[in-house]
Amino acid sequence: MSDVLAPPRSSRPAVRAATRASLGFGPALVTAVAYVDPGNVAINFSAGSGYGYTLLWVVIAAGASAGVIQYLSAKLGACTGRSLTQSVGEALGRPGRLAYWAQAELVAAATDVAEVVGGALALHLLFDLPLWMGAVATAVASSFLLRLRTARGGNAFAVAVTAALALIAVGFVGCMIAAGPSVSGMASGLRPLLPDGQALLLASGVFGATVMPHAVYVHSALSRDSARALGGSPVDLDGTAGRVRETLSATRSGVVVAMLVAGTVNASLLIMAAALPRGGSQELEEIHGTVGALLGAVPALALAMALLVSGLASTAVGTHAGDIAMSDLLHRRVPAWVRRLVALAPAVLLLAVGVNTTRLLVLSQVGLSVGIPFALVPLIVFTSRRSLMGSAVNHRATTVAAAAVAAAAIAINGVLLAQLVG
């Protein structure tokens, strides 16, 4: 994945502009798939089914927060030539690296479970496969996508993932339009409100499904690798203001476009669920049946297919996050197929014993939210250091905004932990 959308270097201005654009758009679009994975589908559907449009403001706020964080992540990798986990590893001793690696692997495992379960559920909806069998099929199919990166290079992989992102967006947004949502209802959902404790749990899951630690790790690494493919990071090479401005501009553009696509998909999921009759089940199987009964076979098919594609495509991000953490923190690697087996085992076990799929997907996103501070705090610290970032150092307003996101994440996790203990 190190050559993600990285064309050959050239002195011609037009080609040079294209290479700079690839630095921002390539990593951002690949990472954006992580924001529309089956965990996002489950948590946003649950929020819309349970509370109508009430939690729409949470989806929008989480998307904006994720944009700030992903910009810092991409900037760190592109401008310094170091990923977040690499920077953390250089700053910590061996015990600290081991502890940080352990939590990063747990985060990657949580998202892998969500992706496998989501794919299994989609295959169950499409072909009535048993869930455990669908989990195996999902893991096998996703391995071919990972194989594409190894056999054909980062460019082919990035094109495939971007195409998958487009299919996911068309499928989910199309279903939302077919549901005929209420404009006044959507407007009412922009008012900040948490009706009860269950809404807080869902809001935490929405935040964890949007501001995701493994996406932060991956984006910084992809931007680092793309910068190296284009000739090295500007801060490490010469620190010239022109190169830094070009890099930051390309990074911002890529993040804005990618997060707009991902944010639109996530909002459409909640809006679609809210537009369906209230008081029914919040389970994805039941929602799929309701969509088929009320909207027709085509929207129901589009919903299941988009869920399947999201599971297959997003698995690459979770697997790569674990690989990055091990490589940067422990300086070791394991084959991708080993990681797929490790992710497959708990998913198959949980599905075989009959654990509710929607509940499992929602709880996986809550688990992701617990890992947010471990990614956000060091990211803010590193990008605020002029000695590391040079002229690409955070503006004070950027640091304040990112710190507010981190504080909100920590506060949500604290309240959620207290609620679960109570």
Stockholm file with secondary structure:
# STOCKHOLM 1.0

chainA/1-422         MSDVLAPPRSSRPAVRAATRASLGFGPALVTAVAYVDPGNVAINFSAGSGYGYTLLWVVIAAGASAGVIQYLSAKLGACTGRSLTQSVGEALGRPGRLAYWAQAELVAAATDVAEVVGGALALHLLFDLPLWMGAVATAVASSFLLRLRTARGGNAFAVAVTAALALIAVGFVGCMIAAGPSVSGMASGLRPLLPDGQALLLASGVFGATVMPHAVYVHSALSRDSARALGGSPVDLDGTAGRVRETLSATRSGVVVAMLVAGTVNASLLIMAAALPRGGSQELEEIHGTVGALLGAVPALALAMALLVSGLASTAVGTHAGDIAMSDLLHRRVPAWVRRLVALAPAVLLLAVGVNTTRLLVLSQVGLSVGIPFALVPLIVFTSRRSLMGSAVNHRATTVAAAAVAAAAIAINGVLLAQLVG
#=GR chainA/1-422 SS CTTTTCCCCCSSHHHHHHHHHHHHHHHHHHHHGGGGSHHHHHHHHHHHHHHTTTTHHHHHHHHHHHHHHHHHHHHHHHHHSCCHHHHHHHHSCHHHHHHHHHHHHHHHHHHHHHHHHHHHHHHHHHHCCCHHHHHHHHHHHHHHHHHHHHHHCHHHHHHHHHHHHHHHHHHHHHHHHHHCCCHHHHHHTTSCCCCSHHHHHHHHHHHHHHSCHHHHHHHHHHHHHHHHHTTCCHHHHTCCHHHHHHHHHHHHHHHHHHHHHHHHHHHHHHHHHHHSCTTSCCCHHHHHHHHHHHHCHHHHHHHHHHHHHHHHHHHHHHHHHHHHHHHHHHSCCCCHHHHHHHHHHHHHHHHHTTCCHHHHHHHHHHHHHHTHHHHHHHHHHHHTCHHHHGGGCCCHHHHHHHHHHHHHHHHHHHHHHHHHHC
#=GC SS_cons         CTTTTCCCCCSSHHHHHHHHHHHHHHHHHHHHGGGGSHHHHHHHHHHHHHHTTTTHHHHHHHHHHHHHHHHHHHHHHHHHSCCHHHHHHHHSCHHHHHHHHHHHHHHHHHHHHHHHHHHHHHHHHHHCCCHHHHHHHHHHHHHHHHHHHHHHCHHHHHHHHHHHHHHHHHHHHHHHHHHCCCHHHHHHTTSCCCCSHHHHHHHHHHHHHHSCHHHHHHHHHHHHHHHHHTTCCHHHHTCCHHHHHHHHHHHHHHHHHHHHHHHHHHHHHHHHHHHSCTTSCCCHHHHHHHHHHHHCHHHHHHHHHHHHHHHHHHHHHHHHHHHHHHHHHHSCCCCHHHHHHHHHHHHHHHHHTTCCHHHHHHHHHHHHHHTHHHHHHHHHHHHTCHHHHGGGCCCHHHHHHHHHHHHHHHHHHHHHHHHHHC
//
